[in-house]
């Protein structure tokens, strides 16, 4: 009798053990429940997302939904003609056979995952300013996950503080800022400040550990503009009316292929319309539209050392692109940069009598 009782007790323990284990096993075989997003708070260009606890979730993925679409695994179904017909739809679903099943892919938005976290709040920082974003959260349990839950928010304006000539400047996206000419040694320029409306992107304005200040955006007139300040060494400012390649290659544009103006071939004026004219100076004085014409062709440039105050104006043509004469100080052998003064190039590009592009480059190193 005692032996039978012991066997019965042991059988009961085993049954109870399976009773405890079974629900856990069953739960782990199912996808976790999707979380519910409870808040998404905007603070400038940061967004803090919070969500509720989800059943069977071990962790949570936080992502940003991009505007791009791709084929994303959607579900696994039985391998039948009906399912193949149901899920083979152009630009929506496609199926791939795997044994006795089909894996169904859906043409859907991509998600750029920022983090996999155990907590139920996460902050995504350094976003573009004044921009609509769609964020997503889903539950994860091993290789299984829930559907995405999304929320859309618009970020606020980006803003930073910069130092130029030792003076602080606050730079805010979408708000005009008046930036000064830097105090570079040996420079006299009769333009003292520059107005720019910064863009919204992360690369549209920033400062480096070395004190560099980069601002990209628009002029108050709405033309593309940029401002670069490197303390005690380099300054660049430019704007242009035509920013599309179609217009630039139809009319003309200014370009240089290097950060520094060391060689004559690196700075070019491209002119494709007969009404285009270019004018520049090399001494910091402002180029004037009515300077004396010299009618110099590209093949007639007197390459070599230019004296301070040298200037030239070019008539437009339908095919020519022109290169500014060498604006460096050569050593006795005719090469290298052994100069006694900064390089200053100020270029203006006209369409008829209308100024459509301007560029100022100062290399003081």
C-alpha positions, 0 to 999 in steps of 0.5 A: 500500500505504501509502495502504491502511495509513493508511486501515486505521489511521484506520478502526481509530482510529474503531472504537476511539473508538466502542468507548470512547464506546458504553459511556458512552452506554449507561450514561448512558441507564440509571437509576443504581443505588440506594445502600445505607444503611450507617449512621444514627446518632442524636445527640439530635435529629440523625440522620447518614446514611451510604451506599455509592457507587452505580453511575452516580450523580453526586449523591445526594438525602437526604430525610425520608419524610412520613406523607402520600401523593400520586401519584408518577411510578412508571414509563413503559410501552408504551401497550397495553390490558393495561398500562392494565388492569394499572395502573388500580387505585383508590387504587394506580395511575393512568395518563396517555397520552403519545404511544405510551406510558403514564406510570404514577403510584403512590399513595405516600409523599411525600418531603421532600428535605433536600439534593442532595449529592455526598458520601456522608454527611449530617446532618439536624438540629433534628428533633422529640424522641422521634419515629420518622422514616423517612429516604431516600436515592437516586442521581441522574444528571441527570434520572434517579434510582434508587429510594429506600432508607429507614431508620427511627430514633427521635430522642432528647430535645430539650434547650436551656439557658435563662436566667431571672432570670440563672439557667441552666435546662436544658429537656429534652423529656418531663422536668419543669422548674420555671420561676420567676416573672420579676423584672419591675419592680413585680410581686408575685405570690404564685405563685413557680414553674411546673412544665411537662413540655415537648413534643417538637416544635421549637416546644414550647420555644425561646429567642430572641436577645433572651432570650425563653423559650417552653415548651409542654407539659403540667402534671404532671397532664397538662393542656396548659400554656404558659410565656412569659418576655420579660425586663423586659416580659412574662410569661404562664402558663396551663394548661387541662384541656379542649384539644379544641374540642368540650369547650371549646365544651361547658363553657368556656374562657379566651382573649385576642386580643392579646399585650398586655392593652390593651383590655377586649375582648381578654380573655374568659371563655367559659362555656357550662355552668351549673356553670362559674364564673370568678374573677380578681384584678388585683393579683397575689393569687391568685383564690379560689373562695369570693370574695364573689359579685357576680352581675354580668352582661356588660352591667353591667361598669363599664368604666374604670380599676380600682384596685389590688386590684379583683376580681370573680367571675362566675356561669356561664350557658348562653350568656354569654361575659364580658370582663374589665373594662378593665385599663389606665391611661388618660391624661387624655383617656381613651385611650392607655396612660400607666400607672404600674404593670404590668398583672396579670391572674390568672384561674381557671375552675371547673367546679363546685368543680374548677379546670379552667383558669388563666391569669396575664398580666403586662404590665410595659412 
